Amino acid sequence: MAEAVLLAVTKIGYILGDEVIKAIISELSVKVTNLKELPVKVEQIRKQLTMMSNVIMQIDTVYLIDKGVKNWIGEVRNVAYHVEDVMDKYSYHVLKHKEQSRLKKIFKGKDYAVFSQIADEVVVVEEEIEQVIKLKERWLQPFQLVPDPLTEMERRWSQDSFPEFVKDQDLVGIEENRILLTRWLDTEETENNVITVSGMGGL
């Protein structure tokens, strides 16, 4: 469920780590004033989304069917999709500006306006993130967001996650089949036969 968030975080990481993008944003900041704080704001968004991703990944599976938890995760996913769209637009126009500079084309006023709109969209994303945080604090209980050790242990027991406590002879029907298979493998009659073995762990 955290895949969308991780993808958005990855795209932010690419943008923040790209030296060309940093140089272009620094250059554009001279004429587009609200771009000056853009890298800092994008980094803050990355941190917030990373924390949300961590919270989602540690939610106990018992609570994933809870409507409140599901709705909150849905809101986080929507914010992540919005971030991804903004980052795509951001990187596209930065690379377009780089290409225009390489070809010595004039960067027109409407092109600057695009970056101003992107900066405004980042502000909207910040507001959306704050809203998602408030929803979590207001409607979700702490126990819904942290795995319960006892529940986790019970779940593991129910799924037979401790095979070391189960002996082969305790499994119904396995001993008879083991003897039969061993006999087949030991005889010369199986020389031209193909034997397929499935589900016979422990042999």
C-alpha positions as CSV (number, residue, x, y, z in Angstrom):
1,M,0.0,0.0,0.0
2,A,3.0,2.3,0.4
3,E,4.2,1.8,-3.2
4,A,2.7,5.1,-4.4
5,V,4.4,7.0,-1.6
6,L,7.7,5.4,-2.2
7,L,7.6,6.2,-5.9
8,A,6.8,9.9,-5.1
9,V,9.7,9.9,-2.6
10,T,12.0,8.4,-5.3
11,K,11.1,11.1,-7.8
12,I,11.8,13.8,-5.2
13,G,15.1,12.2,-4.4
14,Y,16.0,12.3,-8.1
15,I,15.1,16.0,-8.4
16,L,16.9,17.0,-5.2
17,G,20.0,15.1,-6.2
18,D,20.3,16.3,-9.8
19,E,23.0,19.0,-10.0
20,V,21.6,20.4,-13.3
21,I,18.2,20.8,-11.8
22,K,19.7,22.6,-8.8
23,A,21.6,25.0,-11.1
24,I,18.6,25.8,-13.2
25,I,16.3,26.4,-10.2
26,S,19.0,28.7,-8.7
27,E,19.2,30.6,-12.0
28,L,15.4,30.8,-12.4
29,S,15.0,32.0,-8.8
30,V,16.4,35.4,-9.8
31,K,13.2,36.0,-11.8
32,V,10.7,33.7,-10.1
33,T,10.9,34.7,-6.5
34,N,8.7,31.8,-5.1
35,L,11.2,29.3,-6.5
36,K,13.9,30.2,-3.9
37,E,12.3,28.1,-1.2
38,L,11.2,25.3,-3.5
39,P,14.1,22.9,-2.9
40,V,13.6,23.2,0.9
41,K,9.9,22.7,0.6
42,V,10.3,19.7,-1.6
43,E,12.8,18.2,0.9
44,Q,10.3,18.7,3.7
45,I,7.6,16.9,1.6
46,R,10.1,14.0,1.0
47,K,10.6,13.7,4.8
48,Q,6.9,13.8,5.5
49,L,6.0,11.2,2.9
50,T,8.9,8.9,4.1
51,M,7.5,9.0,7.6
52,M,3.9,8.3,6.3
53,S,5.3,5.4,4.3
54,N,7.0,4.0,7.4
55,V,3.7,4.3,9.4
56,I,1.7,2.5,6.7
57,M,4.2,-0.3,6.5
58,Q,4.1,-1.0,10.2
59,I,0.3,-1.0,10.6
60,D,-0.9,-4.3,11.9
61,T,-2.7,-6.3,9.3
62,V,-5.7,-6.6,11.7
63,Y,-6.3,-2.9,11.2
64,L,-5.9,-2.7,7.5
65,I,-9.6,-3.6,7.1
66,D,-10.6,-0.8,9.5
67,K,-12.5,1.8,7.5
68,G,-10.8,4.7,9.2
69,V,-7.3,3.3,8.6
70,K,-8.2,2.4,4.9
71,N,-9.5,5.9,4.3
72,W,-6.4,7.5,5.8
73,I,-4.1,5.4,3.7
74,G,-6.2,6.4,0.7
75,E,-5.7,10.1,1.5
76,V,-1.9,9.5,1.8
77,R,-2.0,7.7,-1.6
78,N,-3.8,10.7,-3.2
79,V,-1.2,13.1,-1.8
80,A,1.5,10.9,-3.2
81,Y,-0.1,10.8,-6.6
82,H,-0.3,14.6,-6.5
83,V,3.3,14.9,-5.5
84,E,4.3,12.6,-8.3
85,D,2.4,14.7,-10.9
86,V,4.1,17.9,-9.6
87,M,7.5,16.3,-9.6
88,D,7.0,15.1,-13.2
89,K,6.0,18.5,-14.3
90,Y,8.9,20.0,-12.3
91,S,11.5,17.8,-13.9
92,Y,10.0,18.1,-17.4
93,H,10.1,21.9,-17.5
94,V,13.5,22.1,-15.9
95,L,14.9,19.7,-18.7
96,K,13.0,21.7,-21.3
97,H,14.6,24.9,-20.0
98,K,18.0,23.2,-20.1
99,E,17.4,22.2,-23.8
100,Q,16.3,25.7,-24.7
101,S,19.4,27.1,-23.0
102,R,21.5,24.7,-25.0
103,L,19.9,25.8,-28.2
104,K,20.1,29.4,-27.1
105,K,16.4,29.9,-27.3
106,I,14.8,32.8,-25.4
107,F,13.0,31.8,-22.2
108,K,9.7,33.7,-22.4
109,G,7.6,35.1,-19.6
110,K,5.0,32.3,-19.9
111,D,7.8,29.8,-19.3
112,Y,8.7,31.5,-16.0
113,A,5.0,31.4,-15.2
114,V,5.0,27.6,-15.4
115,F,7.7,27.5,-12.6
116,S,5.7,29.9,-10.5
117,Q,2.6,27.6,-10.9
118,I,4.7,24.6,-9.9
119,A,5.9,26.5,-6.8
120,D,2.2,27.3,-6.0
121,E,1.3,23.6,-6.4
122,V,4.0,22.6,-3.9
123,V,2.3,24.9,-1.4
124,V,-1.0,23.1,-2.1
125,V,0.8,19.8,-1.5
126,E,2.1,21.1,1.8
127,E,-1.4,22.0,2.8
128,E,-2.7,18.5,1.8
129,I,0.0,16.8,3.9
130,E,-0.9,18.9,6.9
131,Q,-4.5,17.9,6.4
132,V,-3.6,14.2,6.3
133,I,-1.5,14.6,9.5
134,K,-4.5,16.2,11.2
135,L,-6.8,13.4,10.0
136,K,-4.5,10.9,11.5
137,E,-4.2,12.7,14.8
138,R,-7.9,13.4,15.1
139,W,-9.5,10.1,14.0
140,L,-6.9,7.3,14.3
141,Q,-5.9,5.7,17.6
142,P,-2.2,5.1,18.3
143,F,-2.8,1.3,18.7
144,Q,-4.2,1.2,15.1
145,L,-0.9,2.4,13.7
146,V,1.5,0.2,15.7
147,P,1.7,-3.6,15.4
148,D,0.6,-5.3,18.7
149,P,3.3,-7.8,19.7
150,L,0.8,-10.3,21.1
151,T,-1.4,-10.1,18.0
152,E,1.6,-10.6,15.8
153,M,2.7,-13.6,17.9
154,E,-0.7,-15.2,17.7
155,R,-0.8,-14.6,13.9
156,R,2.5,-16.4,13.5
157,W,1.4,-19.3,15.6
158,S,-1.8,-19.6,13.5
159,Q,0.1,-19.6,10.3
160,D,2.5,-22.4,11.5
161,S,5.4,-20.0,11.4
162,F,7.4,-22.2,13.8
163,P,8.1,-25.3,11.7
164,E,10.8,-26.3,14.1
165,F,8.1,-27.4,16.6
166,V,6.4,-29.6,14.1
167,K,7.8,-33.1,13.5
168,D,7.3,-34.9,10.2
169,Q,5.7,-37.9,12.0
170,D,3.0,-35.5,13.3
171,L,1.9,-34.6,9.8
172,V,-1.1,-36.8,8.7
173,G,-0.2,-39.2,5.9
174,I,3.4,-38.2,5.4
175,E,5.1,-41.3,6.8
176,E,3.2,-43.7,4.5
177,N,4.1,-41.6,1.4
178,R,7.7,-41.3,2.5
179,I,8.1,-45.1,2.7
180,L,6.4,-45.5,-0.7
181,L,8.6,-42.9,-2.4
182,T,11.8,-44.3,-0.9
183,R,10.8,-47.8,-2.1
184,W,10.2,-46.5,-5.7
185,L,13.6,-44.7,-5.7
186,D,15.4,-47.8,-4.5
187,T,14.1,-50.2,-7.1
188,E,15.6,-50.6,-10.6
189,E,12.1,-50.6,-12.1
190,T,12.1,-46.8,-12.0
191,E,14.9,-46.6,-14.4
192,N,12.8,-45.3,-17.3
193,N,10.1,-43.6,-15.3
194,V,9.7,-39.9,-14.4
195,I,8.8,-39.3,-10.8
196,T,7.5,-35.9,-9.7
197,V,7.6,-35.0,-6.1
198,S,5.7,-32.2,-4.6
199,G,4.8,-31.2,-1.1
200,M,7.1,-33.7,0.5
201,G,9.3,-31.4,2.6
202,G,11.6,-33.0,5.1
203,L,12.8,-35.8,2.8
